[in-house]
Amino acid sequence: MTITVINHTNWLGNGSILTIKLNGKKIVKINPEQRSRINLPQEPATLSVSQLGSKSNHLEVQDGEIIEITIKKVTSKIFFSSLLTFNILIFLTNMFFPTISSKMATISILGVIYISLLFQVKWYQLKKL
């Protein structure tokens, strides 16, 4: 019992090696534009992917199915709008905080908030072909 997984992440996902999880356990890593055949220990099984904290939806899979990994359309919009917002906040921090230590502390806090918010979004979409 096997399935085929195809990584079709666009330019936003290039350079991202994704970890494929089957029933919550990490089983294999997949590069962009790579195909991977995965043996199912039981049927049906639940498939998901992750990469450095970013996640995908969970998909129930069965023998012989072909699964495509893509980046959700809304993800690129969220990425660029949040990046723009983060840069504006850094600019404002530089204008209103006089000392270098207060600037660094504020930028560090903003960076942690920015990264944690990005990890709340499900970046990847799994779908059956």
C-alpha positions as a Markdown table, in Angstrom:
| # | Residue | x | y | z |
|---|---|---|---|---|
| 1 | Met | 0.0 | 0.0 | 0.0 |
| 2 | Thr | 1.7 | 3.2 | -1.2 |
| 3 | Ile | 0.9 | 6.8 | -2.1 |
| 4 | Thr | 2.8 | 9.3 | -4.2 |
| 5 | Val | 3.5 | 12.8 | -2.8 |
| 6 | Ile | 4.5 | 15.6 | -5.2 |
| 7 | Asn | 6.0 | 18.8 | -3.9 |
| 8 | His | 4.7 | 21.6 | -6.2 |
| 9 | Thr | 5.4 | 24.6 | -4.0 |
| 10 | Asn | 5.9 | 27.8 | -6.0 |
| 11 | Trp | 8.8 | 30.2 | -5.7 |
| 12 | Leu | 7.8 | 31.0 | -2.1 |
| 13 | Gly | 8.4 | 27.4 | -1.2 |
| 14 | Asn | 11.6 | 26.9 | -3.2 |
| 15 | Gly | 14.5 | 26.0 | -1.0 |
| 16 | Ser | 12.1 | 24.6 | 1.5 |
| 17 | Ile | 12.7 | 21.0 | 2.4 |
| 18 | Leu | 9.4 | 19.8 | 3.8 |
| 19 | Thr | 8.9 | 17.1 | 6.4 |
| 20 | Ile | 6.1 | 14.7 | 5.6 |
| 21 | Lys | 4.2 | 13.3 | 8.6 |
| 22 | Leu | 2.1 | 10.2 | 8.5 |
| 23 | Asn | -0.3 | 9.8 | 11.4 |
| 24 | Gly | 1.7 | 12.5 | 13.2 |
| 25 | Lys | 5.1 | 10.8 | 12.9 |
| 26 | Lys | 7.9 | 12.3 | 10.7 |
| 27 | Ile | 8.7 | 9.8 | 8.0 |
| 28 | Val | 10.5 | 11.5 | 5.2 |
| 29 | Lys | 11.7 | 14.9 | 3.8 |
| 30 | Ile | 10.8 | 16.1 | 0.3 |
| 31 | Asn | 12.6 | 18.7 | -1.8 |
| 32 | Pro | 10.8 | 21.2 | -4.1 |
| 33 | Glu | 9.6 | 19.6 | -7.4 |
| 34 | Gln | 10.4 | 16.1 | -6.0 |
| 35 | Arg | 8.1 | 13.0 | -6.0 |
| 36 | Ser | 8.2 | 10.6 | -3.1 |
| 37 | Arg | 6.5 | 7.2 | -2.7 |
| 38 | Ile | 5.3 | 6.5 | 0.8 |
| 39 | Asn | 4.3 | 3.1 | 2.2 |
| 40 | Leu | 1.2 | 3.2 | 4.3 |
| 41 | Pro | 1.3 | 1.1 | 7.4 |
| 42 | Gln | -2.4 | 1.1 | 7.7 |
| 43 | Glu | -5.3 | 2.4 | 5.7 |
| 44 | Pro | -6.7 | 5.0 | 5.9 |
| 45 | Ala | -3.8 | 7.2 | 7.2 |
| 46 | Thr | -3.5 | 10.9 | 7.9 |
| 47 | Leu | -0.9 | 12.9 | 6.0 |
| 48 | Ser | 0.5 | 16.4 | 6.8 |
| 49 | Val | 3.6 | 18.4 | 6.1 |
| 50 | Ser | 5.6 | 20.9 | 8.0 |
| 51 | Gln | 8.7 | 23.1 | 7.7 |
| 52 | Leu | 10.3 | 25.1 | 10.5 |
| 53 | Gly | 7.0 | 25.5 | 12.3 |
| 54 | Ser | 4.8 | 26.2 | 9.3 |
| 55 | Lys | 2.2 | 23.5 | 8.7 |
| 56 | Ser | -0.4 | 22.1 | 6.3 |
| 57 | Asn | -3.9 | 20.8 | 6.5 |
| 58 | His | -4.4 | 17.1 | 7.5 |
| 59 | Leu | -5.5 | 14.8 | 4.7 |
| 60 | Glu | -6.8 | 11.3 | 5.0 |
| 61 | Val | -5.1 | 9.1 | 2.3 |
| 62 | Gln | -5.6 | 5.7 | 1.0 |
| 63 | Asp | -3.6 | 3.2 | -1.2 |
| 64 | Gly | -2.7 | 4.4 | -4.7 |
| 65 | Glu | -3.6 | 8.1 | -4.3 |
| 66 | Ile | -1.4 | 10.9 | -5.6 |
| 67 | Ile | -1.1 | 13.9 | -3.2 |
| 68 | Glu | 0.1 | 17.3 | -4.3 |
| 69 | Ile | 1.7 | 19.8 | -1.9 |
| 70 | Thr | 1.2 | 23.5 | -2.9 |
| 71 | Ile | 1.4 | 26.8 | -1.1 |
| 72 | Lys | -2.0 | 28.3 | -0.3 |
| 73 | Lys | -2.8 | 31.5 | -2.4 |
| 74 | Val | -3.6 | 33.5 | 0.7 |
| 75 | Thr | -0.2 | 32.7 | 2.2 |
| 76 | Ser | 1.8 | 34.9 | -0.2 |
| 77 | Lys | -0.6 | 37.8 | 0.5 |
| 78 | Ile | -0.2 | 37.3 | 4.2 |
| 79 | Phe | 3.6 | 37.0 | 3.9 |
| 80 | Phe | 4.1 | 40.2 | 1.9 |
| 81 | Ser | 1.6 | 42.3 | 3.9 |
| 82 | Ser | 3.1 | 41.2 | 7.2 |
| 83 | Leu | 6.6 | 41.9 | 5.9 |
| 84 | Leu | 5.6 | 45.4 | 4.8 |
| 85 | Thr | 3.9 | 46.0 | 8.2 |
| 86 | Phe | 7.0 | 44.7 | 10.0 |
| 87 | Asn | 9.3 | 47.1 | 8.0 |
| 88 | Ile | 7.0 | 50.0 | 8.8 |
| 89 | Leu | 7.1 | 49.2 | 12.5 |
| 90 | Ile | 10.9 | 49.0 | 12.4 |
| 91 | Phe | 11.0 | 52.4 | 10.7 |
| 92 | Leu | 8.7 | 53.9 | 13.3 |
| 93 | Thr | 10.8 | 52.4 | 16.1 |
| 94 | Asn | 13.9 | 54.0 | 14.7 |
| 95 | Met | 12.1 | 57.4 | 14.6 |
| 96 | Phe | 10.6 | 57.3 | 18.1 |
| 97 | Phe | 13.1 | 55.4 | 20.3 |
| 98 | Pro | 16.2 | 57.5 | 21.1 |
| 99 | Thr | 18.7 | 54.8 | 22.4 |
| 100 | Ile | 20.2 | 51.9 | 20.6 |
| 101 | Ser | 19.3 | 49.5 | 23.4 |
| 102 | Ser | 15.6 | 50.5 | 23.3 |
| 103 | Lys | 15.6 | 50.2 | 19.5 |
| 104 | Met | 17.1 | 46.7 | 19.7 |
| 105 | Ala | 14.7 | 45.5 | 22.4 |
| 106 | Thr | 11.7 | 46.8 | 20.5 |
| 107 | Ile | 12.8 | 45.3 | 17.2 |
| 108 | Ser | 13.5 | 42.0 | 18.9 |
| 109 | Ile | 10.1 | 41.9 | 20.4 |
| 110 | Leu | 8.5 | 42.8 | 17.1 |
| 111 | Gly | 10.5 | 40.0 | 15.4 |
| 112 | Val | 9.3 | 37.4 | 17.8 |
| 113 | Ile | 5.7 | 38.5 | 17.4 |
| 114 | Tyr | 6.1 | 38.6 | 13.6 |
| 115 | Ile | 7.6 | 35.0 | 13.5 |
| 116 | Ser | 5.0 | 33.6 | 15.9 |
| 117 | Leu | 2.2 | 35.1 | 13.8 |
| 118 | Leu | 3.6 | 33.6 | 10.6 |
| 119 | Phe | 3.6 | 30.2 | 12.2 |
| 120 | Gln | -0.1 | 30.4 | 13.0 |
| 121 | Val | -0.9 | 30.3 | 9.3 |
| 122 | Lys | -1.2 | 27.0 | 7.5 |
| 123 | Trp | 1.2 | 27.7 | 4.6 |
| 124 | Tyr | 0.9 | 24.5 | 2.7 |
| 125 | Gln | -2.1 | 22.8 | 1.1 |
| 126 | Leu | -2.4 | 19.1 | 0.6 |
| 127 | Lys | -4.9 | 17.9 | -2.1 |
| 128 | Lys | -5.6 | 14.7 | -4.0 |
| 129 | Leu | -5.1 | 14.7 | -7.7 |
